Amino acid sequence: MPEFPPRPTETEADALRRRRRGRNLALILTLVGLAVLFYAITVVKMMKP
């Protein structure tokens, strides 16, 4: 039988959730930043004659 890792304690689970939330927030900010950058580049290119 495979042995599964033990379940994390409540404090460990809270720490895991906080780290995951932080990573998700960083990823969202990166994606939004890239979208804004691409939009700005497109607008600037369209304004040039």
Secondary structure, 3 states (H helix, E strand, C coil): CCCCCCCCCHHHHHHHHHHHHHHHHHHHHHHHHHHHHHHHHHHHHHHCC
